[in-house]
Amino acid sequence: MPASPALRRGLAVLAALPLLALAACGYGSQAKDDGTAEVAAGAKKIQGLATVKIGYFGNLTHGTALVGMEKGFFQKALGATKVEPAVFNAGPSEIEALNSGSIDIGWIGPSPAINGYVKSGGKNLRIIGGSASGGVKLVVNPDKIRSLKDVRGKRIATPQLGNTQDVAFLNWAAEQGWKVDPQSGKGDVTVVRSDNKVTPDAFKAGSIDGAWVPEPTASKLVAEGGKVLLDESTLWPDKKFVITNVIVRQEFLKKYPKVVEAVLKGSVETNKWINANPDAAKEAANKLLEQETGKALPADVLDPAWKSIRFTDDPLASTLNTEAEHAVKAGLLEQPDLKGIYDLAPLNKVLKAEGEPTVDDAGLGAR
């Protein structure tokens, strides 16, 4: 189904955001001090493929990718097929890279995945797994905002026009009975689209009164004197909602199904290790973030941020459909046909082999 003019304008804005290119490097089954790992002796390439290109964000909500890279889980599963990582700071840039073949598999938020699927007429990507739930909060200046009703008339930042948190905040504002123009962000509350990297400075300077943002940005704002007014997880059944998915190019999935299964095996093993070793996992994620950004997160940011994220193989498909409905209500998306956006067969094959329960696509599986 074609995207609405509003969605096309939103995508055009988002696509202009820069891509942070991470120099390609090899990862392997044995992690070394520099965060890379070596391919195990005697390992073989899967389906003869030399490299698999994997994209993700330098965000804690992409912790599965961060930890899996740092600890070598992906490389171990891939044998001699080397991981070639690329770090992005915007979902549309990652979708563009997927469309062009610059990456094969990626960790990404639900809104970019929905937009990418709709924009390609359902022909380019598939969601093949879950990664994380939660980790999104409304943090405010407690001197200006003491209750939820005080948000009206204030300036609240979201990361990007039409991104996952932007849609969530617009939907929440509408549920309060407030009117906001989705494109300009003007209305009963002013939505300020601000890159997560600059939002803490804007908050400190007083140019925004709060922000609806993912971790670790939310905890950075708290460290600057902000107060968590609302945790988005409280708005969802069982406090679960998808914040990060795993996607793949359909062409790559068709041509290299065993490679895709290997990456998913690495993802499942990473999530299992994260949940069994939360402190060590937190430090592993922070170590890779330091390598990529030049600065590790301080404990007063890292600790609360990590605790608010739940790592899961379940893509929580029903919540993705709900998020799409929120985008429709916000005026950023025409009613999409999301049937076929999921192909969970490879993941369920891996989960069965690992003795884990399989996951459901909420009726949105590949036809």
C-alpha positions as CSV (number, residue, x, y, z in Angstrom):
1,M,0.0,0.0,0.0
2,P,1.5,3.4,-0.9
3,A,2.6,5.7,1.8
4,S,0.6,8.9,2.5
5,P,2.1,12.3,1.6
6,A,2.7,12.9,5.3
7,L,4.7,9.7,5.6
8,R,6.6,10.5,2.4
9,R,7.6,13.9,3.8
10,G,8.5,12.3,7.1
11,L,10.7,9.7,5.4
12,A,12.4,12.4,3.3
13,V,13.3,14.3,6.5
14,L,14.5,11.1,8.2
15,A,16.5,9.9,5.3
16,A,18.6,13.0,5.3
17,L,20.0,12.2,8.7
18,P,23.6,11.1,8.6
19,L,25.0,7.6,8.7
20,L,27.7,6.9,11.2
21,A,30.0,4.5,9.3
22,L,32.0,2.1,11.5
23,A,35.2,0.9,9.8
24,A,34.6,-2.7,8.8
25,C,36.5,-5.2,11.0
26,G,36.4,-8.9,11.6
27,Y,34.8,-10.5,14.6
28,G,35.2,-14.1,15.7
29,S,34.4,-16.8,18.2
30,Q,37.1,-15.8,20.7
31,A,36.8,-12.2,22.0
32,K,40.0,-10.2,22.4
33,D,40.7,-7.2,24.5
34,D,40.1,-4.8,21.6
35,G,36.6,-6.0,21.2
36,T,37.2,-8.1,18.1
37,A,37.4,-11.8,18.0
38,E,39.2,-14.4,15.9
39,V,37.6,-17.0,13.7
40,A,38.1,-20.4,15.3
41,A,40.7,-22.7,13.7
42,G,39.2,-25.1,11.2
43,A,35.9,-23.1,10.9
44,K,34.2,-23.1,7.5
45,K,32.2,-20.5,5.6
46,I,28.5,-21.0,5.7
47,Q,27.0,-21.5,2.2
48,G,30.4,-20.3,0.9
49,L,29.7,-16.7,2.0
50,A,32.8,-14.7,2.9
51,T,31.1,-12.0,4.9
52,V,27.7,-11.0,6.3
53,K,27.1,-7.3,6.8
54,I,25.2,-6.5,10.0
55,G,23.8,-3.0,11.0
56,Y,22.8,-1.7,14.3
57,F,22.7,1.5,16.4
58,G,25.1,2.6,19.2
59,N,22.1,2.5,21.6
60,L,21.6,0.3,24.7
61,T,18.2,-0.8,23.2
62,H,20.4,-2.5,20.5
63,G,22.2,-4.3,23.3
64,T,21.9,-7.7,21.7
65,A,23.9,-6.5,18.7
66,L,26.4,-4.7,21.0
67,V,27.0,-7.7,23.3
68,G,26.9,-10.2,20.5
69,M,29.6,-8.4,18.6
70,E,31.8,-7.7,21.7
71,K,31.6,-11.2,23.1
72,G,31.9,-13.0,19.7
73,F,28.6,-14.8,19.8
74,F,27.8,-14.0,16.2
75,Q,31.2,-15.0,14.8
76,K,31.1,-18.2,16.7
77,A,27.8,-19.1,15.1
78,L,29.0,-18.0,11.6
79,G,32.2,-20.0,11.6
80,A,34.5,-18.6,8.9
81,T,31.9,-16.3,7.4
82,K,33.1,-13.0,8.9
83,V,30.8,-10.4,10.4
84,E,31.2,-7.0,8.9
85,P,29.5,-4.5,11.2
86,A,28.1,-1.0,10.5
87,V,26.8,1.4,13.0
88,F,23.9,3.8,12.2
89,N,22.3,6.7,14.1
90,A,19.0,6.8,12.2
91,G,16.5,4.1,11.2
92,P,15.9,5.5,7.7
93,S,19.6,5.4,6.9
94,E,19.8,1.8,8.0
95,I,16.8,0.9,5.8
96,E,18.4,2.7,2.9
97,A,21.6,0.6,3.5
98,L,19.5,-2.5,3.5
99,N,17.7,-1.6,0.3
100,S,21.0,-0.9,-1.4
101,G,22.6,-4.1,-0.2
102,S,25.2,-2.3,1.9
103,I,24.0,-4.4,4.8
104,D,22.3,-7.8,4.9
105,I,20.8,-8.0,8.4
106,G,20.0,-5.2,10.9
107,W,18.8,-4.4,14.3
108,I,16.2,-1.6,14.1
109,G,13.2,0.0,15.7
110,P,9.6,-0.9,14.8
111,S,8.6,2.4,13.0
112,P,11.5,2.3,10.5
113,A,10.8,-1.4,9.9
114,I,7.1,-0.6,9.2
115,N,8.0,2.4,7.0
116,G,10.6,0.4,5.1
117,Y,8.2,-2.4,4.5
118,V,5.4,-0.2,3.3
119,K,7.6,2.0,1.1
120,S,8.9,-1.1,-0.7
121,G,5.4,-2.5,-1.2
122,G,6.4,-5.4,1.1
123,K,9.1,-6.5,-1.3
124,N,12.4,-5.8,0.5
125,L,12.6,-6.6,4.2
126,R,11.3,-9.1,6.6
127,I,11.3,-9.0,10.4
128,I,13.0,-12.3,11.5
129,G,13.3,-11.8,15.2
130,G,12.9,-9.8,18.3
131,S,15.7,-8.2,20.4
132,A,14.4,-5.8,23.1
133,S,11.4,-4.4,24.9
134,G,11.1,-1.3,26.9
135,G,13.8,1.3,27.6
136,V,11.7,4.4,26.7
137,K,10.7,7.1,29.2
138,L,9.2,10.6,29.4
139,V,11.8,12.6,31.4
140,V,11.0,16.2,32.4
141,N,12.3,19.2,34.2
142,P,10.7,18.8,37.6
143,D,10.7,22.6,38.2
144,K,8.4,23.1,35.1
145,I,6.4,19.9,35.0
146,R,5.2,18.2,38.2
147,S,2.4,16.0,36.8
148,L,1.3,14.6,33.5
149,K,-1.3,17.3,32.9
150,D,1.5,19.9,33.2
151,V,3.0,18.6,30.0
152,R,0.4,20.6,28.1
153,G,1.8,23.8,26.7
154,K,5.4,22.6,27.2
155,R,8.2,21.7,24.7
156,I,8.9,18.0,24.6
157,A,11.6,16.5,22.4
158,T,11.4,13.2,20.4
159,P,14.3,11.8,18.4
160,Q,13.0,12.2,14.9
161,L,9.8,13.0,12.9
162,G,7.9,9.7,12.6
163,N,10.3,7.6,14.5
164,T,9.1,5.1,17.1
165,Q,9.2,7.5,20.1
166,D,7.7,10.3,18.1
167,V,4.8,8.2,17.2
168,A,4.4,7.0,20.8
169,F,4.4,10.5,22.2
170,L,1.9,11.8,19.6
171,N,-0.4,8.9,20.4
172,W,-0.1,9.5,24.1
173,A,-0.8,13.3,23.6
174,A,-3.9,12.5,21.6
175,E,-5.1,10.2,24.4
176,Q,-4.9,13.2,26.7
177,G,-7.3,15.0,24.4
178,W,-4.6,17.3,23.1
179,K,-4.2,18.3,19.4
180,V,-0.8,18.4,17.8
181,D,0.0,18.8,14.1
182,P,2.2,15.8,13.3
183,Q,4.4,17.5,10.8
184,S,5.1,20.8,12.5
185,G,4.9,19.5,16.0
186,K,2.8,22.5,17.0
187,G,-0.3,22.4,19.1
188,D,-1.4,21.9,22.7
189,V,2.1,20.6,23.3
190,T,5.1,21.5,21.1
191,V,7.0,18.5,19.8
192,V,10.7,19.3,19.2
193,R,12.5,16.7,16.9
194,S,16.0,16.5,18.3
195,D,18.8,14.1,17.8
196,N,19.4,12.0,20.9
197,K,23.0,13.2,20.9
198,V,22.1,16.8,21.4
199,T,18.9,16.4,23.5
200,P,20.8,16.4,26.9
201,D,22.4,19.7,26.0
202,A,19.1,21.2,24.9
203,F,17.6,20.0,28.2
204,K,20.4,21.4,30.2
205,A,20.1,24.7,28.4
206,G,16.3,24.9,29.0
207,S,15.3,25.0,25.4
208,I,13.2,21.9,26.0
209,D,11.1,21.0,29.0
210,G,11.3,17.3,28.7
211,A,11.8,14.4,26.2
212,W,10.2,11.1,25.2
213,V,13.4,9.1,24.5
214,P,15.0,5.7,24.6
215,E,17.9,4.7,26.7
216,P,20.6,5.8,27.4
217,T,19.3,9.3,26.6
218,A,16.6,9.1,29.2
219,S,19.1,8.3,32.0
220,K,21.4,11.0,30.7
221,L,18.6,13.5,31.2
222,V,18.0,12.2,34.7
223,A,21.7,12.7,35.4
224,E,21.2,16.3,34.4
225,G,18.5,16.8,37.0
226,G,15.5,15.4,35.1
227,K,12.7,13.3,36.5
228,V,11.1,10.2,35.0
229,L,7.4,11.2,34.7
230,L,6.3,8.2,32.7
231,D,7.8,4.9,31.7
232,E,6.3,3.8,28.4
233,S,6.2,0.2,29.4
234,T,3.4,1.0,31.9
235,L,1.1,1.8,28.9
236,W,1.4,-1.7,27.4
237,P,-0.1,-5.1,28.4
238,D,2.4,-7.0,30.6
239,K,4.6,-3.9,30.2
240,K,6.0,-5.4,27.0
241,F,6.4,-3.6,23.7
242,V,8.8,-4.0,20.9
243,I,11.6,-1.4,20.8
244,T,14.1,-3.4,18.6
245,N,13.6,-6.0,15.9
246,V,16.0,-8.0,13.7
247,I,15.4,-7.5,9.9
248,V,16.9,-9.0,6.8
249,R,16.8,-8.4,3.0
250,Q,14.3,-10.8,1.5
251,E,16.8,-11.6,-1.3
252,F,19.5,-12.4,1.2
253,L,17.2,-14.6,3.2
254,K,16.2,-16.5,0.1
255,K,19.8,-17.0,-1.1
256,Y,21.5,-17.6,2.3
257,P,19.0,-19.1,4.7
258,K,21.7,-21.0,6.7
259,V,23.6,-17.7,7.2
260,V,20.5,-16.1,8.5
261,E,19.9,-19.0,10.9
262,A,23.5,-18.7,12.1
263,V,23.0,-15.0,12.9
264,L,19.8,-15.7,14.7
265,K,21.5,-18.5,16.6
266,G,24.1,-15.9,17.7
267,S,21.3,-13.6,18.7
268,V,19.5,-16.2,20.7
269,E,22.7,-17.2,22.5
270,T,23.5,-13.6,23.2
271,N,20.1,-12.9,24.7
272,K,20.4,-16.0,26.9
273,W,23.9,-14.8,28.1
274,I,22.7,-11.3,28.7
275,N,19.8,-12.4,30.9
276,A,22.0,-14.8,32.8
277,N,24.8,-12.3,33.2
278,P,23.3,-8.8,33.3
279,D,26.2,-7.1,34.9
280,A,28.8,-8.6,32.6
281,A,26.5,-8.0,29.6
282,K,26.1,-4.3,30.6
283,E,29.9,-3.9,30.8
284,A,30.3,-5.6,27.4
285,A,27.8,-3.3,25.8
286,N,29.5,-0.3,27.3
287,K,32.9,-1.4,26.2
288,L,31.8,-1.5,22.6
289,L,30.0,1.8,22.9
290,E,33.2,3.3,24.2
291,Q,35.1,2.0,21.1
292,E,32.5,3.4,18.7
293,T,31.9,6.8,20.4
294,G,35.2,7.3,22.2
295,K,33.4,7.6,25.6
296,A,31.9,5.0,27.9
297,L,28.7,5.7,29.7
298,P,29.1,6.6,33.4
299,A,27.5,4.3,36.0
300,D,24.8,6.8,36.9
301,V,23.6,6.5,33.3
302,L,24.4,3.0,32.4
303,D,23.0,1.2,35.4
304,P,19.4,2.6,35.4
305,A,19.3,2.5,31.6
306,W,20.2,-1.2,31.4
307,K,17.7,-2.2,34.1
308,S,14.8,-0.7,32.1
309,I,15.5,-2.8,29.0
310,R,14.2,-6.4,28.6
311,F,16.1,-8.6,26.1
312,T,13.9,-11.1,24.3
313,D,13.9,-13.2,21.2
314,D,10.1,-12.7,20.9
315,P,9.4,-9.9,18.3
316,L,6.2,-9.1,20.2
317,A,4.4,-8.9,16.9
318,S,1.0,-7.8,18.3
319,T,2.6,-4.7,19.7
320,L,4.2,-3.8,16.3
321,N,0.7,-3.9,14.8
322,T,-0.5,-1.6,17.6
323,E,2.4,0.8,16.9
324,A,1.4,0.9,13.3
325,E,-2.2,1.9,14.3
326,H,-0.7,4.7,16.5
327,A,1.1,6.0,13.4
328,V,-2.1,5.9,11.4
329,K,-4.0,7.8,14.2
330,A,-1.2,10.4,14.4
331,G,-1.6,11.1,10.6
332,L,1.9,9.8,9.7
333,L,0.8,6.7,7.9
334,E,-2.1,5.4,5.9
335,Q,-3.6,2.1,7.0
336,P,-0.8,-0.3,6.0
337,D,-1.1,-4.0,5.0
338,L,1.5,-5.6,7.2
339,K,0.7,-9.2,6.3
340,G,4.0,-10.8,5.3
341,I,6.3,-8.4,7.3
342,Y,7.4,-11.3,9.5
343,D,9.2,-14.6,8.6
344,L,9.8,-16.3,12.0
345,A,10.4,-19.7,10.6
346,P,14.2,-19.4,10.8
347,L,14.0,-18.1,14.4
348,N,11.6,-20.8,15.5
349,K,13.9,-23.4,14.0
350,V,16.7,-22.1,16.1
351,L,14.6,-21.8,19.2
352,K,13.4,-25.4,18.8
353,A,17.0,-26.6,18.5
354,E,17.9,-24.7,21.6
355,G,14.9,-26.2,23.5
356,E,13.2,-22.8,23.8
357,P,9.6,-22.0,23.2
358,T,8.7,-20.7,19.7
359,V,7.3,-17.2,19.0
360,D,4.2,-16.0,17.2
361,D,3.8,-13.5,14.3
362,A,0.3,-12.3,15.3
363,G,-1.0,-13.3,11.9
364,L,1.4,-11.1,10.0
365,G,3.7,-13.9,8.7
366,A,5.0,-14.2,5.2
367,R,2.5,-15.5,2.7
